[in-house]
Amino acid sequence: MRGVVFLQAAANGLGVLVVALYFAYLFPPAQEQELAAREINVPVFVGYLVLMLLLALPLNALLLRRSVSWVRDGRPPTDAQRRLVFSLPLLETGSALVAWAVAAVIFGVVNSGVARVSVGIMLAGVVTCTLLYLLLEGHFRPVFALALAGADLPADRRDVMPRLMLSWMLGSAVPLAAIGLSPLISPEQLDGNRLSWLTAVGILAGGAVMAVAAVSVARPLNRVRDALRLIEQGDAEVYLPVDDLGEIGRLAEGVNDLAAGLRERQALRDLFDRQVGQEGLADLAMAGGGPGSGDRREVTVLFVDLRGYTRYAEQHSPEEVVAMLNRFIRVVVAVVNREGGWINKLEGDAALCLFGAPHDQPDHALKALRAAAAMPAELARVEDMLECGIGVATGEVVAGFVGTRERFEYTVIGDVVNLAARLCEEAKGKKVPVLADSTTVAGAGGPEEWRGVGRLSIRGRKERAEVYSYGAERERSRRSRRKGTPWSPNADRSAP
């Protein structure tokens, strides 16, 4: 409210100053004194000024309080309050224009020079009200931004054209009108020299006003341009305050919608990556990957499954089962991620982990064996955790998207997946922590800590598989001591 009063005083003072300078230039000092003595009624002027102040200040205060009371209360405005806020610059300017028009009529009637005085007051009123509207529109922008938060912009509102037209009126139309009305105001003093000076002043003033108008349009456009540059650089947290009711406000709103859409897209991408457990899989799918797409590659598959899960689920509440599974998955994710693998599927008490897909991994066999060796020990340190069986196998698969356009997923298809699952079953049945096929151990360079346990018959397969185990030496040693028989690394190795 203090700002409105200050702007009104500044605009009215500037309008009076402009018209006073205009008349001072048209009339010589002697004629100006004669005009003032003959045509200016000082008591009427003072009385009218006091009356306008007594009427305008309370009305403006009441209007502003009703318009912005919701700001003080910290609540969103009603539709009526929002419309009133948007109308404040026009209402304040309209009341000032009415005051100037009434003054032009009153002083034209009271004084002898009707046309001369009325024209001068109206010129001052036009200058004052045009400048006042432009100032008030900028003054109320913070309130506009609050009122527009969470609300739609007024339909079909245009602000750029009225702003430029008002600037044209202030900078060009009024000076040209003043020059054109000079013969009516002071025909005896009109000469080419005075007209030339008035024209030069009008040109300079018009250029200054239009420069200010151009800056008022260019500044928000520069903010939009800077915001778009940040979005282009990947910053989706951009937000432009919408404080304009017209085209520029809609442009800022569009930038905010664009940034919000990018944030939503990034959130969905992050959610998708966390759900599938692999960054970049969304890019792979959008780059043309779909059902039927895939490539042949060598991978290592690690299959881990909990031992005794069915009985555990029978003896515990669903909440306790879920808590145990979350602890199990947390360990599996940490170990596999540490070795650069990918959990392709979580199947309740089991997990299918891949090394070497979807991205190339030259040492996938070694990384899978390290993960398989570390996982039982990691799980053993977790409270209330079942033991697990782990199967590891290496071989060629087709890695790609399987399914239909409506529902598809990235996975690997090949005999090696079945082999890893069967080895996991064997590990659970024989109570051996980890079983790996010979291809995996050979691909990892034959680590010494992995010992052969012989050739095992695998359910569903014709040929026996040569199997290695990380915990074989310790397990067999324990069993041999229990039976009282010596143990050798090849004691259980069968013929092919």
LUMZAVEX-185888 format. One record per residue (C-alpha): residue number from 1; z negated, x negated, y negated. Coordinates in pm, whole numbers. Layout:
<node pos="NUM" z="Z" x="X" y="Y"/>
...
END
This chain:
<node pos="1" z="0" x="0" y="0"/>
<node pos="2" z="-74" x="-286" y="-238"/>
<node pos="3" z="265" x="-431" y="-147"/>
<node pos="4" z="441" x="-105" y="-231"/>
<node pos="5" z="271" x="-84" y="-570"/>
<node pos="6" z="360" x="-446" y="-643"/>
<node pos="7" z="725" x="-397" y="-545"/>
<node pos="8" z="751" x="-81" y="-754"/>
<node pos="9" z="608" x="-261" y="-1055"/>
<node pos="10" z="840" x="-559" y="-1000"/>
<node pos="11" z="1151" x="-344" y="-954"/>
<node pos="12" z="1076" x="-122" y="-1255"/>
<node pos="13" z="993" x="-422" y="-1471"/>
<node pos="14" z="1315" x="-596" y="-1372"/>
<node pos="15" z="1517" x="-281" y="-1442"/>
<node pos="16" z="1367" x="-245" y="-1786"/>
<node pos="17" z="1424" x="-615" y="-1856"/>
<node pos="18" z="1789" x="-600" y="-1753"/>
<node pos="19" z="1863" x="-298" y="-1973"/>
<node pos="20" z="1662" x="-446" y="-2263"/>
<node pos="21" z="1866" x="-766" y="-2248"/>
<node pos="22" z="2182" x="-560" y="-2228"/>
<node pos="23" z="2096" x="-366" y="-2542"/>
<node pos="24" z="1969" x="-677" y="-2718"/>
<node pos="25" z="2305" x="-840" y="-2663"/>
<node pos="26" z="2506" x="-540" y="-2775"/>
<node pos="27" z="2307" x="-484" y="-3092"/>
<node pos="28" z="2227" x="-745" y="-3358"/>
<node pos="29" z="1857" x="-783" y="-3456"/>
<node pos="30" z="1889" x="-577" y="-3774"/>
<node pos="31" z="2062" x="-287" y="-3602"/>
<node pos="32" z="1817" x="-309" y="-3311"/>
<node pos="33" z="1523" x="-266" y="-3550"/>
<node pos="34" z="1693" x="29" y="-3712"/>
<node pos="35" z="1768" x="181" y="-3371"/>
<node pos="36" z="1411" x="132" y="-3257"/>
<node pos="37" z="1272" x="293" y="-3571"/>
<node pos="38" z="1514" x="584" y="-3552"/>
<node pos="39" z="1553" x="657" y="-3181"/>
<node pos="40" z="1249" x="535" y="-2988"/>
<node pos="41" z="955" x="776" y="-2984"/>
<node pos="42" z="666" x="553" y="-2878"/>
<node pos="43" z="403" x="828" y="-2821"/>
<node pos="44" z="636" x="1019" y="-2595"/>
<node pos="45" z="719" x="700" y="-2405"/>
<node pos="46" z="353" x="609" y="-2355"/>
<node pos="47" z="259" x="962" y="-2257"/>
<node pos="48" z="537" x="987" y="-2005"/>
<node pos="49" z="445" x="651" y="-1856"/>
<node pos="50" z="78" x="752" y="-1816"/>
<node pos="51" z="180" x="1084" y="-1662"/>
<node pos="52" z="407" x="915" y="-1407"/>
<node pos="53" z="131" x="674" y="-1310"/>
<node pos="54" z="-121" x="954" y="-1266"/>
<node pos="55" z="120" x="1148" y="-1048"/>
<node pos="56" z="292" x="870" y="-858"/>
<node pos="57" z="-5" x="659" y="-749"/>
<node pos="58" z="-205" x="935" y="-571"/>
<node pos="59" z="108" x="1082" y="-413"/>
<node pos="60" z="222" x="742" y="-289"/>
<node pos="61" z="-123" x="664" y="-155"/>
<node pos="62" z="-139" x="996" y="32"/>
<node pos="63" z="212" x="950" y="171"/>
<node pos="64" z="145" x="598" y="290"/>
<node pos="65" z="-191" x="687" y="447"/>
<node pos="66" z="-35" x="966" y="649"/>
<node pos="67" z="257" x="745" y="748"/>
<node pos="68" z="61" x="446" y="878"/>
<node pos="69" z="-274" x="593" y="984"/>
<node pos="70" z="-179" x="534" y="1348"/>
<node pos="71" z="-161" x="160" y="1281"/>
<node pos="72" z="-525" x="151" y="1173"/>
<node pos="73" z="-627" x="367" y="1468"/>
<node pos="74" z="-450" x="133" y="1710"/>
<node pos="75" z="-246" x="408" y="1876"/>
<node pos="76" z="124" x="483" y="1906"/>
<node pos="77" z="267" x="713" y="1638"/>
<node pos="78" z="370" x="1069" y="1696"/>
<node pos="79" z="734" x="1165" y="1653"/>
<node pos="80" z="659" x="1313" y="1311"/>
<node pos="81" z="476" x="998" y="1197"/>
<node pos="82" z="757" x="783" y="1329"/>
<node pos="83" z="1018" x="981" y="1134"/>
<node pos="84" z="799" x="962" y="824"/>
<node pos="85" z="766" x="585" y="855"/>
<node pos="86" z="1142" x="547" y="886"/>
<node pos="87" z="1187" x="759" y="572"/>
<node pos="88" z="938" x="566" y="356"/>
<node pos="89" z="1190" x="343" y="170"/>
<node pos="90" z="1410" x="642" y="88"/>
<node pos="91" z="1115" x="863" y="-18"/>
<node pos="92" z="964" x="594" y="-240"/>
<node pos="93" z="1301" x="518" y="-397"/>
<node pos="94" z="1384" x="886" y="-439"/>
<node pos="95" z="1063" x="954" y="-628"/>
<node pos="96" z="1133" x="660" y="-859"/>
<node pos="97" z="1490" x="779" y="-919"/>
<node pos="98" z="1364" x="1125" y="-1011"/>
<node pos="99" z="1121" x="970" y="-1258"/>
<node pos="100" z="1401" x="769" y="-1423"/>
<node pos="101" z="1634" x="1070" y="-1435"/>
<node pos="102" z="1366" x="1287" y="-1595"/>
<node pos="103" z="1296" x="1008" y="-1845"/>
<node pos="104" z="1666" x="989" y="-1931"/>
<node pos="105" z="1677" x="1363" y="-2003"/>
<node pos="106" z="1349" x="1372" y="-2196"/>
<node pos="107" z="1426" x="1074" y="-2417"/>
<node pos="108" z="1778" x="1193" y="-2473"/>
<node pos="109" z="1651" x="1528" y="-2596"/>
<node pos="110" z="1357" x="1395" y="-2798"/>
<node pos="111" z="1554" x="1121" y="-2972"/>
<node pos="112" z="1858" x="1163" y="-3191"/>
<node pos="113" z="2100" x="939" y="-3001"/>
<node pos="114" z="2125" x="1149" y="-2685"/>
<node pos="115" z="2412" x="972" y="-2514"/>
<node pos="116" z="2305" x="623" y="-2607"/>
<node pos="117" z="1943" x="653" y="-2494"/>
<node pos="118" z="2021" x="855" y="-2180"/>
<node pos="119" z="2288" x="610" y="-2068"/>
<node pos="120" z="2057" x="315" y="-2116"/>
<node pos="121" z="1771" x="476" y="-1921"/>
<node pos="122" z="2001" x="583" y="-1637"/>
<node pos="123" z="2141" x="230" y="-1608"/>
<node pos="124" z="1785" x="97" y="-1588"/>
<node pos="125" z="1700" x="362" y="-1328"/>
<node pos="126" z="1997" x="277" y="-1108"/>
<node pos="127" z="1918" x="-95" y="-1119"/>
<node pos="128" z="1550" x="-31" y="-1052"/>
<node pos="129" z="1596" x="212" y="-762"/>
<node pos="130" z="1867" x="8" y="-593"/>
<node pos="131" z="1654" x="-304" y="-603"/>
<node pos="132" z="1343" x="-108" y="-501"/>
<node pos="133" z="1511" x="34" y="-190"/>
<node pos="134" z="1626" x="-310" y="-75"/>
<node pos="135" z="1278" x="-455" y="-131"/>
<node pos="136" z="1095" x="-171" y="39"/>
<node pos="137" z="1323" x="-182" y="342"/>
<node pos="138" z="1223" x="-543" y="397"/>
<node pos="139" z="858" x="-468" y="318"/>
<node pos="140" z="828" x="-199" y="587"/>
<node pos="141" z="1002" x="-394" y="866"/>
<node pos="142" z="676" x="-498" y="1040"/>
<node pos="143" z="572" x="-132" y="1051"/>
<node pos="144" z="919" x="-39" y="1178"/>
<node pos="145" z="876" x="-290" y="1459"/>
<node pos="146" z="544" x="-133" y="1560"/>
<node pos="147" z="687" x="218" y="1543"/>
<node pos="148" z="989" x="119" y="1752"/>
<node pos="149" z="782" x="-47" y="2027"/>
<node pos="150" z="845" x="163" y="2333"/>
<node pos="151" z="1061" x="413" y="2142"/>
<node pos="152" z="1432" x="471" y="2106"/>
<node pos="153" z="1617" x="384" y="1788"/>
<node pos="154" z="1727" x="678" y="1575"/>
<node pos="155" z="2061" x="811" y="1695"/>
<node pos="156" z="2368" x="729" y="1485"/>
<node pos="157" z="2165" x="539" y="1226"/>
<node pos="158" z="2374" x="298" y="1017"/>
<node pos="159" z="2203" x="45" y="790"/>
<node pos="160" z="2448" x="-237" y="730"/>
<node pos="161" z="2697" x="-28" y="531"/>
<node pos="162" z="2433" x="137" y="304"/>
<node pos="163" z="2269" x="-199" y="244"/>
<node pos="164" z="2596" x="-361" y="143"/>
<node pos="165" z="2695" x="-63" y="-73"/>
<node pos="166" z="2361" x="-72" y="-256"/>
<node pos="167" z="2406" x="-443" y="-310"/>
<node pos="168" z="2753" x="-378" y="-444"/>
<node pos="169" z="2613" x="-113" y="-677"/>
<node pos="170" z="2343" x="-346" y="-803"/>
<node pos="171" z="2566" x="-649" y="-839"/>
<node pos="172" z="2902" x="-500" y="-938"/>
<node pos="173" z="2905" x="-129" y="-1009"/>
<node pos="174" z="2620" x="-126" y="-1262"/>
<node pos="175" z="2748" x="-429" y="-1462"/>
<node pos="176" z="3098" x="-283" y="-1465"/>
<node pos="177" z="2959" x="54" y="-1575"/>
<node pos="178" z="2763" x="-118" y="-1850"/>
<node pos="179" z="3077" x="-290" y="-1972"/>
<node pos="180" z="3276" x="30" y="-1951"/>
<node pos="181" z="3010" x="226" y="-2143"/>
<node pos="182" z="2977" x="-33" y="-2419"/>
<node pos="183" z="3220" x="155" y="-2650"/>
<node pos="184" z="2999" x="464" y="-2615"/>
<node pos="185" z="2677" x="275" y="-2676"/>
<node pos="186" z="2784" x="43" y="-2958"/>
<node pos="187" z="3148" x="83" y="-3058"/>
<node pos="188" z="3105" x="-97" y="-3389"/>
<node pos="189" z="2976" x="-414" y="-3224"/>
<node pos="190" z="3232" x="-430" y="-2943"/>
<node pos="191" z="3458" x="-730" y="-2954"/>
<node pos="192" z="3635" x="-958" y="-2711"/>
<node pos="193" z="3370" x="-1229" y="-2727"/>
<node pos="194" z="3088" x="-994" y="-2628"/>
<node pos="195" z="3294" x="-836" y="-2354"/>
<node pos="196" z="3376" x="-1180" y="-2214"/>
<node pos="197" z="3010" x="-1275" y="-2200"/>
<node pos="198" z="2913" x="-945" y="-2041"/>
<node pos="199" z="3187" x="-989" y="-1782"/>
<node pos="200" z="3071" x="-1343" y="-1701"/>
<node pos="201" z="2710" x="-1229" y="-1662"/>
<node pos="202" z="2822" x="-939" y="-1442"/>
<node pos="203" z="3021" x="-1174" y="-1218"/>
<node pos="204" z="2729" x="-1414" y="-1179"/>
<node pos="205" z="2479" x="-1136" y="-1118"/>
<node pos="206" z="2711" x="-967" y="-869"/>
<node pos="207" z="2759" x="-1292" y="-679"/>
<node pos="208" z="2384" x="-1353" y="-662"/>
<node pos="209" z="2313" x="-1001" y="-538"/>
<node pos="210" z="2587" x="-1012" y="-275"/>
<node pos="211" z="2462" x="-1353" y="-158"/>
<node pos="212" z="2116" x="-1203" y="-105"/>
<node pos="213" z="2273" x="-911" y="82"/>
<node pos="214" z="2473" x="-1149" y="300"/>
<node pos="215" z="2158" x="-1346" y="382"/>
<node pos="216" z="1975" x="-1024" y="471"/>
<node pos="217" z="2246" x="-948" y="728"/>
<node pos="218" z="2302" x="-1306" y="848"/>
<node pos="219" z="1934" x="-1385" y="909"/>
<node pos="220" z="1881" x="-1131" y="1191"/>
<node pos="221" z="2223" x="-1218" y="1332"/>
<node pos="222" z="2116" x="-1583" y="1347"/>
<node pos="223" z="1801" x="-1478" y="1534"/>
<node pos="224" z="2021" x="-1295" y="1783"/>
<node pos="225" z="2245" x="-1599" y="1819"/>
<node pos="226" z="1946" x="-1829" y="1880"/>
<node pos="227" z="1806" x="-1586" y="2137"/>
<node pos="228" z="2138" x="-1575" y="2322"/>
<node pos="229" z="2150" x="-1955" y="2326"/>
<node pos="230" z="1803" x="-1965" y="2483"/>
<node pos="231" z="1909" x="-1709" y="2743"/>
<node pos="232" z="2218" x="-1916" y="2818"/>
<node pos="233" z="1991" x="-2215" y="2878"/>
<node pos="234" z="1791" x="-2015" y="3133"/>
<node pos="235" z="1499" x="-1892" y="2921"/>
<node pos="236" z="1456" x="-1525" y="3015"/>
<node pos="237" z="1127" x="-1483" y="2823"/>
<node pos="238" z="1312" x="-1422" y="2497"/>
<node pos="239" z="1203" x="-1121" y="2291"/>
<node pos="240" z="1336" x="-1015" y="1952"/>
<node pos="241" z="1124" x="-778" y="1743"/>
<node pos="242" z="1329" x="-465" y="1674"/>
<node pos="243" z="1257" x="-397" y="1307"/>
<node pos="244" z="1594" x="-262" y="1195"/>
<node pos="245" z="1691" x="101" y="1245"/>
<node pos="246" z="2066" x="49" y="1245"/>
<node pos="247" z="2328" x="-172" y="1405"/>
<node pos="248" z="2124" x="-493" y="1387"/>
<node pos="249" z="1831" x="-321" y="1554"/>
<node pos="250" z="2055" x="-202" y="1836"/>
<node pos="251" z="2189" x="-554" y="1873"/>
<node pos="252" z="1835" x="-694" y="1902"/>
<node pos="253" z="1750" x="-417" y="2148"/>
<node pos="254" z="2053" x="-514" y="2355"/>
<node pos="255" z="1940" x="-877" y="2365"/>
<node pos="256" z="1594" x="-767" y="2479"/>
<node pos="257" z="1749" x="-551" y="2751"/>
<node pos="258" z="1960" x="-847" y="2860"/>
<node pos="259" z="1655" x="-1073" y="2881"/>
<node pos="260" z="1460" x="-804" y="3068"/>
<node pos="261" z="1745" x="-768" y="3315"/>
<node pos="262" z="1751" x="-1143" y="3372"/>
<node pos="263" z="1374" x="-1149" y="3423"/>
<node pos="264" z="1404" x="-870" y="3676"/>
<node pos="265" z="1686" x="-1052" y="3850"/>
<node pos="266" z="1484" x="-1373" y="3863"/>
<node pos="267" z="1182" x="-1183" y="3995"/>
<node pos="268" z="1393" x="-1023" y="4266"/>
<node pos="269" z="1547" x="-1359" y="4354"/>
<node pos="270" z="1202" x="-1516" y="4372"/>
<node pos="271" z="1077" x="-1227" y="4585"/>
<node pos="272" z="1379" x="-1258" y="4813"/>
<node pos="273" z="1335" x="-1635" y="4846"/>
<node pos="274" z="967" x="-1591" y="4931"/>
<node pos="275" z="1042" x="-1316" y="5179"/>
<node pos="276" z="1307" x="-1516" y="5362"/>
<node pos="277" z="1120" x="-1841" y="5300"/>
<node pos="278" z="1421" x="-2038" y="5179"/>
<node pos="279" z="1537" x="-2111" y="4826"/>
<node pos="280" z="1907" x="-2084" y="4762"/>
<node pos="281" z="1973" x="-1830" y="5035"/>
<node pos="282" z="2045" x="-1564" y="4773"/>
<node pos="283" z="2303" x="-1795" y="4613"/>
<node pos="284" z="2457" x="-1851" y="4954"/>
<node pos="285" z="2483" x="-1476" y="5012"/>
<node pos="286" z="2634" x="-1410" y="4667"/>
<node pos="287" z="2880" x="-1697" y="4708"/>
<node pos="288" z="3067" x="-1503" y="4975"/>
<node pos="289" z="2824" x="-1507" y="5261"/>
<node pos="290" z="2816" x="-1180" y="5446"/>
<node pos="291" z="2827" x="-1036" y="5794"/>
<node pos="292" z="3051" x="-1252" y="6009"/>
<node pos="293" z="3031" x="-1559" y="5788"/>
<node pos="294" z="2879" x="-1872" y="5935"/>
<node pos="295" z="2942" x="-2226" y="6049"/>
<node pos="296" z="2872" x="-2426" y="6362"/>
<node pos="297" z="2604" x="-2689" y="6321"/>
<node pos="298" z="2338" x="-2875" y="6518"/>
<node pos="299" z="1984" x="-2759" y="6453"/>
<node pos="300" z="1639" x="-2789" y="6601"/>
<node pos="301" z="1456" x="-2466" y="6675"/>
<node pos="302" z="1077" x="-2449" y="6687"/>
<node pos="303" z="924" x="-2136" y="6838"/>
<node pos="304" z="548" x="-2084" y="6813"/>
<node pos="305" z="351" x="-1800" y="6969"/>
<node pos="306" z="-19" x="-1723" y="6997"/>
<node pos="307" z="-183" x="-1725" y="7339"/>
<node pos="308" z="-401" x="-1423" y="7425"/>
<node pos="309" z="-291" x="-1213" y="7129"/>
<node pos="310" z="-272" x="-885" y="7321"/>
<node pos="311" z="-632" x="-909" y="7438"/>
<node pos="312" z="-746" x="-1016" y="7092"/>
<node pos="313" z="-577" x="-715" y="6934"/>
<node pos="314" z="-741" x="-489" y="7190"/>
<node pos="315" z="-1090" x="-620" y="7115"/>
<node pos="316" z="-1068" x="-635" y="6735"/>
<node pos="317" z="-1004" x="-392" y="6454"/>
<node pos="318" z="-659" x="-383" y="6290"/>
<node pos="319" z="-804" x="-539" y="5974"/>
<node pos="320" z="-943" x="-832" y="6171"/>
<node pos="321" z="-611" x="-877" y="6351"/>
<node pos="322" z="-423" x="-881" y="6023"/>
<node pos="323" z="-666" x="-1135" y="5877"/>
<node pos="324" z="-622" x="-1362" y="6181"/>
<node pos="325" z="-241" x="-1332" y="6163"/>
<node pos="326" z="-247" x="-1421" y="5793"/>
<node pos="327" z="-447" x="-1735" y="5872"/>
<node pos="328" z="-200" x="-1819" y="6149"/>
<node pos="329" z="104" x="-1768" y="5925"/>
<node pos="330" z="-58" x="-1970" y="5645"/>
<node pos="331" z="-91" x="-2272" y="5873"/>
<node pos="332" z="259" x="-2236" y="6017"/>
<node pos="333" z="416" x="-2206" y="5670"/>
<node pos="334" z="226" x="-2508" y="5539"/>
<node pos="335" z="318" x="-2732" y="5833"/>
<node pos="336" z="684" x="-2628" y="5850"/>
<node pos="337" z="734" x="-2651" y="5473"/>
<node pos="338" z="574" x="-2995" y="5470"/>
<node pos="339" z="843" x="-3118" y="5708"/>
<node pos="340" z="1126" x="-2947" y="5522"/>
<node pos="341" z="1184" x="-2673" y="5778"/>
<node pos="342" z="1241" x="-2303" y="5732"/>
<node pos="343" z="1063" x="-2007" y="5892"/>
<node pos="344" z="1355" x="-1785" y="5979"/>
<node pos="345" z="1153" x="-1501" y="6132"/>
<node pos="346" z="793" x="-1391" y="6145"/>
<node pos="347" z="737" x="-1174" y="6450"/>
<node pos="348" z="373" x="-1077" y="6434"/>
<node pos="349" z="198" x="-1340" y="6645"/>
<node pos="350" z="510" x="-1560" y="6669"/>
<node pos="351" z="742" x="-1746" y="6435"/>
<node pos="352" z="1095" x="-1882" y="6468"/>
<node pos="353" z="1134" x="-2200" y="6262"/>
<node pos="354" z="1458" x="-2385" y="6191"/>
<node pos="355" z="1526" x="-2746" y="6102"/>
<node pos="356" z="1878" x="-2832" y="5991"/>
<node pos="357" z="1980" x="-2488" y="5860"/>
<node pos="358" z="2082" x="-2341" y="5626"/>
<node pos="359" z="2094" x="-2681" y="5452"/>
<node pos="360" z="2190" x="-3006" y="5621"/>
<node pos="361" z="1901" x="-3216" y="5750"/>
<node pos="362" z="2009" x="-3533" y="5934"/>
<node pos="363" z="1664" x="-3601" y="6084"/>
<node pos="364" z="1594" x="-3239" y="6180"/>
<node pos="365" z="1481" x="-3331" y="6534"/>
<node pos="366" z="1222" x="-3581" y="6414"/>
<node pos="367" z="1087" x="-3341" y="6150"/>
<node pos="368" z="1061" x="-3059" y="6404"/>
<node pos="369" z="867" x="-3280" y="6648"/>
<node pos="370" z="628" x="-3387" y="6371"/>
<node pos="371" z="568" x="-3024" y="6280"/>
<node pos="372" z="517" x="-2928" y="6645"/>
<node pos="373" z="271" x="-3212" y="6699"/>
<node pos="374" z="65" x="-3127" y="6389"/>
<node pos="375" z="53" x="-2750" y="6427"/>
<node pos="376" z="-196" x="-2717" y="6718"/>
<node pos="377" z="-447" x="-2945" y="6547"/>
<node pos="378" z="-407" x="-2758" y="6217"/>
<node pos="379" z="-465" x="-2425" y="6391"/>
<node pos="380" z="-767" x="-2561" y="6580"/>
<node pos="381" z="-941" x="-2630" y="6248"/>
<node pos="382" z="-910" x="-2265" y="6144"/>
<node pos="383" z="-1205" x="-2039" y="6218"/>
<node pos="384" z="-1149" x="-1752" y="6463"/>
<node pos="385" z="-799" x="-1865" y="6561"/>
<node pos="386" z="-623" x="-1831" y="6893"/>
<node pos="387" z="-452" x="-2120" y="7066"/>
<node pos="388" z="-76" x="-2136" y="7054"/>
<node pos="389" z="221" x="-2243" y="7258"/>
<node pos="390" z="515" x="-2421" y="7096"/>
<node pos="391" z="867" x="-2473" y="7223"/>
<node pos="392" z="1117" x="-2706" y="7057"/>
<node pos="393" z="1486" x="-2739" y="7141"/>
<node pos="394" z="1793" x="-2896" y="6978"/>
<node pos="395" z="2154" x="-2792" y="7012"/>
<node pos="396" z="2458" x="-2637" y="6848"/>
<node pos="397" z="2440" x="-2289" y="6698"/>
<node pos="398" z="2640" x="-2066" y="6469"/>
<node pos="399" z="2436" x="-2036" y="6149"/>
<node pos="400" z="2525" x="-1752" y="5916"/>
<node pos="401" z="2477" x="-1389" y="5825"/>
<node pos="402" z="2461" x="-1130" y="6101"/>
<node pos="403" z="2460" x="-754" y="6058"/>
<node pos="404" z="2653" x="-503" y="5849"/>
<node pos="405" z="2719" x="-468" y="5479"/>
<node pos="406" z="2428" x="-225" y="5458"/>
<node pos="407" z="2181" x="-457" y="5632"/>
<node pos="408" z="2230" x="-821" y="5725"/>
<node pos="409" z="2026" x="-1139" y="5752"/>
<node pos="410" z="2074" x="-1511" y="5787"/>
<node pos="411" z="1996" x="-1644" y="6134"/>
<node pos="412" z="2117" x="-1881" y="6402"/>
<node pos="413" z="2281" x="-1775" y="6728"/>
<node pos="414" z="2300" x="-2002" y="7031"/>
<node pos="415" z="2151" x="-2092" y="7367"/>
<node pos="416" z="1915" x="-2337" y="7201"/>
<node pos="417" z="1723" x="-2046" y="7046"/>
<node pos="418" z="1663" x="-1893" y="7387"/>
<node pos="419" z="1563" x="-2232" y="7527"/>
<node pos="420" z="1302" x="-2283" y="7254"/>
<node pos="421" z="1158" x="-1936" y="7321"/>
<node pos="422" z="1142" x="-2001" y="7698"/>
<node pos="423" z="975" x="-2339" y="7643"/>
<node pos="424" z="719" x="-2164" y="7426"/>
<node pos="425" z="647" x="-1924" y="7713"/>
<node pos="426" z="610" x="-2215" y="7954"/>
<node pos="427" z="372" x="-2391" y="7715"/>
<node pos="428" z="157" x="-2081" y="7690"/>
<node pos="429" z="155" x="-2031" y="8069"/>
<node pos="430" z="74" x="-2392" y="8151"/>
<node pos="431" z="-170" x="-2417" y="7857"/>
<node pos="432" z="16" x="-2714" y="7719"/>
<node pos="433" z="28" x="-2720" y="7335"/>
<node pos="434" z="392" x="-2825" y="7293"/>
<node pos="435" z="701" x="-2851" y="7509"/>
<node pos="436" z="1025" x="-3003" y="7379"/>
<node pos="437" z="1359" x="-3055" y="7550"/>
<node pos="438" z="1501" x="-3401" y="7607"/>
<node pos="439" z="1777" x="-3353" y="7350"/>
<node pos="440" z="1520" x="-3311" y="7075"/>
<node pos="441" z="1320" x="-3618" y="7179"/>
<node pos="442" z="1637" x="-3827" y="7206"/>
<node pos="443" z="1760" x="-3703" y="6867"/>
<node pos="444" z="1428" x="-3809" y="6713"/>
<node pos="445" z="1466" x="-4163" y="6852"/>
<node pos="446" z="1237" x="-4121" y="7154"/>
<node pos="447" z="890" x="-4135" y="6994"/>
<node pos="448" z="637" x="-4301" y="7226"/>
<node pos="449" z="379" x="-4027" y="7183"/>
<node pos="450" z="610" x="-3781" y="7357"/>
<node pos="451" z="590" x="-3814" y="7734"/>
<node pos="452" z="810" x="-3652" y="7995"/>
<node pos="453" z="660" x="-3385" y="8218"/>
<node pos="454" z="960" x="-3345" y="8449"/>
<node pos="455" z="1234" x="-3088" y="8495"/>
<node pos="456" z="1123" x="-2728" y="8467"/>
<node pos="457" z="1292" x="-2412" y="8582"/>
<node pos="458" z="1351" x="-2195" y="8278"/>
<node pos="459" z="1362" x="-1822" y="8321"/>
<node pos="460" z="1716" x="-1692" y="8280"/>
<node pos="461" z="1879" x="-2037" y="8302"/>
<node pos="462" z="2059" x="-2188" y="8602"/>
<node pos="463" z="1988" x="-2550" y="8522"/>
<node pos="464" z="1648" x="-2702" y="8496"/>
<node pos="465" z="1547" x="-2849" y="8163"/>
<node pos="466" z="1404" x="-3195" y="8121"/>
<node pos="467" z="1091" x="-3138" y="7918"/>
<node pos="468" z="857" x="-3356" y="7711"/>
<node pos="469" z="514" x="-3276" y="7576"/>
<node pos="470" z="310" x="-3426" y="7295"/>
<node pos="471" z="-18" x="-3333" y="7462"/>
<node pos="472" z="89" x="-3407" y="7820"/>
<node pos="473" z="-99" x="-3734" y="7862"/>
<node pos="474" z="-429" x="-3598" y="7742"/>
<node pos="475" z="-393" x="-3272" y="7936"/>
<node pos="476" z="-294" x="-3439" y="8263"/>
<node pos="477" z="-563" x="-3699" y="8226"/>
<node pos="478" z="-820" x="-3425" y="8191"/>
<node pos="479" z="-686" x="-3239" y="8493"/>
<node pos="480" z="-669" x="-3558" y="8705"/>
<node pos="481" z="-1027" x="-3647" y="8629"/>
<node pos="482" z="-1129" x="-3296" y="8724"/>
<node pos="483" z="-942" x="-3318" y="9059"/>
<node pos="484" z="-1045" x="-3675" y="9124"/>
<node pos="485" z="-688" x="-3799" y="9169"/>
<node pos="486" z="-514" x="-4077" y="8981"/>
<node pos="487" z="-256" x="-3981" y="8719"/>
<node pos="488" z="74" x="-4140" y="8624"/>
<node pos="489" z="319" x="-4035" y="8354"/>
<node pos="490" z="586" x="-3943" y="8610"/>
<node pos="491" z="358" x="-3770" y="8859"/>
<node pos="492" z="498" x="-3424" y="8786"/>
<node pos="493" z="860" x="-3528" y="8731"/>
<node pos="494" z="1085" x="-3338" y="8971"/>
<node pos="495" z="1427" x="-3431" y="9099"/>
<node pos="496" z="1722" x="-3290" y="8910"/>
END
